[in-house]
Amino acid sequence: MYAIISDKGQQARVQVGDVVRCAYRADAEPGQSITFDDVLLVSNEGDVRTGTPKVDGASVAGEVVGHSKGKKLVVFRFKRRKNVRVKRGHRQKYTDVRITSINA
């Protein structure tokens, strides 16, 4: 059984036991439970239910494992012949969630 969920514009295919990297939640602490209500598709052994845009009554529950950061990006801007150069770095924050159940 698997589901496709949407979380703040990002879609992910999840199964029970998977660890998913989703959008950062500052108030989520390890061990806390999270429910994803935006379920776009649920598949249960050949029985596929799709939503328009969400599947009615479906939800995915998970437990927060911890927080992590993505790889470092270097953002470099310049204007030629003007001696203007700006170099900045960025690391996106994520919340890691272990999927515990899929309620279809």
Backbone as CSV, one residue per row, in Angstrom:
resi,resn,N_x,N_y,N_z,CA_x,CA_y,CA_z,C_x,C_y,C_z
1,MET,0.846,-1.174,0.000,0.000,0.000,0.000,0.894,1.239,0.000
2,TYR,0.561,2.201,-0.877,1.297,3.448,-0.905,0.342,4.601,-1.163
3,ALA,0.836,5.810,-0.929,0.040,7.012,-1.147,0.947,8.100,-1.699
4,ILE,0.343,9.045,-2.374,1.054,10.233,-2.829,0.474,11.408,-2.069
5,ILE,1.339,12.102,-1.326,0.896,13.221,-0.502,1.481,14.515,-1.040
6,SER,0.844,15.613,-0.681,1.324,16.939,-1.030,1.564,17.696,0.264
7,ASP,2.755,18.277,0.379,3.107,19.026,1.587,3.766,20.331,1.176
8,LYS,3.043,21.425,1.299,3.531,22.761,0.976,4.120,22.835,-0.433
9,GLY,3.396,22.267,-1.406,3.807,22.351,-2.799,4.691,21.216,-3.274
10,GLN,5.200,20.395,-2.386,6.046,19.265,-2.756,5.230,17.983,-2.672
11,GLN,5.377,17.108,-3.656,4.679,15.831,-3.637,5.666,14.710,-3.348
12,ALA,5.170,13.676,-2.633,6.039,12.549,-2.287,5.225,11.270,-2.304
13,ARG,5.859,10.181,-2.754,5.251,8.849,-2.722,5.731,8.177,-1.451
14,VAL,4.788,7.750,-0.596,5.152,7.219,0.716,4.533,5.849,0.944
15,GLN,5.232,5.045,1.727,4.751,3.757,2.207,4.982,3.724,3.713
16,VAL,4.332,2.791,4.389,4.527,2.656,5.828,5.975,2.255,6.077
17,GLY,6.638,2.977,6.985,8.028,2.706,7.322,9.027,3.607,6.626
18,ASP,8.604,4.329,5.585,9.509,5.235,4.878,9.836,6.450,5.734
19,VAL,11.030,6.987,5.535,11.400,8.256,6.151,11.403,9.296,5.046
20,VAL,10.546,10.304,5.195,10.341,11.316,4.160,10.911,12.634,4.643
21,ARG,11.595,13.330,3.750,12.111,14.661,4.056,11.077,15.660,3.556
22,CYS,10.420,16.353,4.480,9.356,17.290,4.098,9.731,18.698,4.533
23,ALA,8.843,19.637,4.289,9.094,21.039,4.597,9.361,21.226,6.089
24,TYR,10.219,22.184,6.411,10.648,22.414,7.790,9.486,22.903,8.653
25,ARG,9.360,22.299,9.803,8.373,22.715,10.798,9.123,23.011,12.088
26,ALA,9.186,24.292,12.451,9.963,24.699,13.614,9.348,24.188,14.913
27,ASP,8.024,24.008,14.937,7.365,23.593,16.178,7.332,22.077,16.355
28,ALA,7.803,21.313,15.368,7.786,19.851,15.457,9.035,19.368,16.189
29,GLU,8.822,18.512,17.175,9.928,17.950,17.942,9.991,16.455,17.706
30,PRO,11.164,15.832,17.828,11.277,14.391,17.624,10.333,13.610,18.529
31,GLY,9.631,12.641,17.940,8.654,11.847,18.672,7.232,12.344,18.517
32,GLN,7.055,13.565,18.053,5.723,14.143,17.866,5.087,13.568,16.599
33,SER,3.764,13.435,16.599,3.074,12.892,15.428,2.568,14.017,14.532
34,ILE,2.574,13.735,13.222,2.117,14.686,12.203,1.129,13.965,11.301
35,THR,0.080,14.668,10.893,-0.902,14.103,9.970,-0.894,14.913,8.681
36,PHE,-0.781,14.213,7.557,-0.857,14.838,6.238,-2.258,14.582,5.693
37,ASP,-3.026,15.652,5.486,-4.398,15.525,5.001,-4.507,15.673,3.489
38,ASP,-3.484,16.230,2.858,-3.505,16.416,1.408,-3.012,15.148,0.722
39,VAL,-3.896,14.146,0.611,-3.560,12.877,-0.034,-4.125,12.923,-1.452
40,LEU,-3.254,12.784,-2.454,-3.665,12.897,-3.844,-4.034,11.554,-4.462
41,LEU,-3.418,10.458,-3.960,-3.659,9.140,-4.521,-3.398,8.096,-3.445
42,VAL,-4.243,7.044,-3.429,-4.043,5.919,-2.515,-4.144,4.641,-3.337
43,SER,-3.147,3.765,-3.218,-3.141,2.497,-3.924,-3.048,1.375,-2.905
44,ASN,-4.009,0.441,-2.973,-4.035,-0.685,-2.045,-4.197,-1.964,-2.849
45,GLU,-3.068,-2.603,-3.199,-3.058,-3.872,-3.909,-3.910,-3.839,-5.187
46,GLY,-3.656,-2.896,-6.040,-4.364,-2.812,-7.310,-5.581,-1.908,-7.286
47,ASP,-6.132,-1.616,-6.128,-7.270,-0.713,-5.999,-6.731,0.711,-5.851
48,VAL,-6.829,1.511,-6.909,-6.264,2.856,-6.921,-7.387,3.876,-6.803
49,ARG,-7.264,4.776,-5.832,-8.229,5.875,-5.670,-7.491,7.182,-5.867
50,THR,-7.983,7.987,-6.797,-7.395,9.301,-7.023,-8.381,10.363,-6.576
51,GLY,-7.854,11.495,-6.208,-8.696,12.579,-5.735,-8.810,13.682,-6.762
52,THR,-9.782,14.568,-6.547,-9.953,15.728,-7.415,-10.054,16.988,-6.561
53,PRO,-9.057,17.569,-6.029,-7.660,17.151,-6.077,-7.255,16.220,-4.929
54,LYS,-8.082,16.130,-3.846,-7.699,15.283,-2.711,-8.657,14.107,-2.584
55,VAL,-8.166,13.005,-2.034,-8.999,11.833,-1.763,-9.776,12.102,-0.487
56,ASP,-11.106,11.948,-0.548,-11.953,12.222,0.611,-11.721,11.197,1.714
57,GLY,-11.509,11.677,2.934,-11.364,10.808,4.088,-10.022,10.126,4.229
58,ALA,-9.090,10.406,3.355,-7.777,9.766,3.425,-6.785,10.667,4.157
59,SER,-5.909,10.044,4.921,-4.860,10.782,5.610,-3.659,9.870,5.814
60,VAL,-2.526,10.487,6.031,-1.287,9.761,6.281,-0.710,10.280,7.592
61,ALA,-0.396,9.351,8.501,0.152,9.723,9.803,1.637,9.402,9.843
62,GLY,2.396,10.244,10.519,3.825,10.033,10.636,4.352,10.534,11.963
63,GLU,5.592,10.167,12.254,6.253,10.559,13.495,7.539,11.294,13.132
64,VAL,7.774,12.423,13.780,8.952,13.231,13.499,10.197,12.504,14.004
65,VAL,11.167,12.322,13.102,12.432,11.682,13.460,13.439,12.736,13.901
66,GLY,13.472,13.855,13.200,14.402,14.930,13.531,14.423,15.971,12.431
67,HIS,15.376,16.886,12.541,15.539,17.938,11.547,16.880,17.747,10.852
68,SER,16.953,18.169,9.594,18.199,18.066,8.844,18.296,19.244,7.888
69,LYS,19.467,19.363,7.275,19.695,20.423,6.303,20.066,19.808,4.964
70,GLY,19.707,20.498,3.892,20.059,20.058,2.553,21.497,20.429,2.236
71,LYS,21.905,20.132,1.021,23.278,20.460,0.649,23.422,21.972,0.460
72,LYS,24.644,22.440,0.579,24.903,23.863,0.510,24.875,24.349,-0.938
73,LEU,24.177,25.449,-1.164,24.134,26.087,-2.471,24.904,27.391,-2.409
74,VAL,25.648,27.700,-3.450,26.375,28.954,-3.532,25.644,29.837,-4.532
75,VAL,25.232,31.009,-4.075,24.540,31.978,-4.927,25.520,33.109,-5.201
76,PHE,25.881,33.294,-6.464,26.879,34.289,-6.842,26.300,35.209,-7.890
77,ARG,26.284,36.510,-7.584,25.789,37.506,-8.529,26.940,38.449,-8.869
78,PHE,26.950,38.925,-10.083,27.945,39.920,-10.434,27.441,40.755,-11.603
79,LYS,28.022,41.941,-11.703,27.769,42.801,-12.845,29.116,43.071,-13.502
80,ARG,29.193,42.738,-14.738,30.488,42.853,-15.407,30.918,44.310,-15.543
81,ARG,32.200,44.508,-15.424,32.861,45.811,-15.563,32.454,46.832,-14.513
82,LYS,31.715,46.436,-13.479,31.274,47.390,-12.457,31.879,47.079,-11.088
83,ASN,32.655,46.004,-11.004,33.280,45.564,-9.756,32.222,45.276,-8.681
84,VAL,31.109,44.683,-9.108,30.049,44.292,-8.186,30.009,42.775,-8.131
85,ARG,30.295,42.214,-6.955,30.280,40.775,-6.773,29.685,40.461,-5.409
86,VAL,28.697,39.568,-5.385,28.044,39.176,-4.136,28.012,37.658,-4.093
87,LYS,28.593,37.087,-3.061,28.624,35.633,-2.902,27.933,35.296,-1.588
88,ARG,26.897,34.467,-1.697,26.135,34.051,-0.515,25.918,32.559,-0.576
89,GLY,25.733,31.954,0.582,25.432,30.533,0.656,24.043,30.319,1.229
90,HIS,23.490,29.137,0.971,22.156,28.807,1.485,22.082,27.311,1.751
91,ARG,21.492,26.937,2.894,21.199,25.535,3.200,19.749,25.455,3.649
92,GLN,18.942,24.722,2.913,17.526,24.573,3.210,17.337,23.634,4.398
93,LYS,16.420,23.982,5.301,16.107,23.132,6.443,14.943,22.209,6.094
94,TYR,14.985,20.983,6.619,13.945,19.986,6.395,13.567,19.316,7.712
95,THR,12.375,18.723,7.735,11.944,17.886,8.850,11.814,16.464,8.323
96,ASP,12.456,15.510,9.004,12.406,14.118,8.615,11.258,13.429,9.356
97,VAL,10.367,12.761,8.596,9.167,12.141,9.165,9.131,10.674,8.767
98,ARG,8.928,9.778,9.736,8.742,8.345,9.458,7.245,8.087,9.349
99,ILE,6.807,7.495,8.251,5.387,7.217,8.017,4.966,6.004,8.855
100,THR,3.905,6.193,9.661,3.442,5.124,10.540,2.187,4.443,10.029
101,SER,1.288,5.186,9.368,0.066,4.552,8.861,-0.522,5.353,7.723
102,ILE,-1.247,4.640,6.859,-1.987,5.253,5.752,-3.454,4.887,5.945
103,ASN,-4.292,5.887,6.183,-5.719,5.675,6.393,-6.459,6.032,5.126
104,ALA,-6.997,5.021,4.460,-7.657,5.258,3.175,-9.158,5.324,3.322
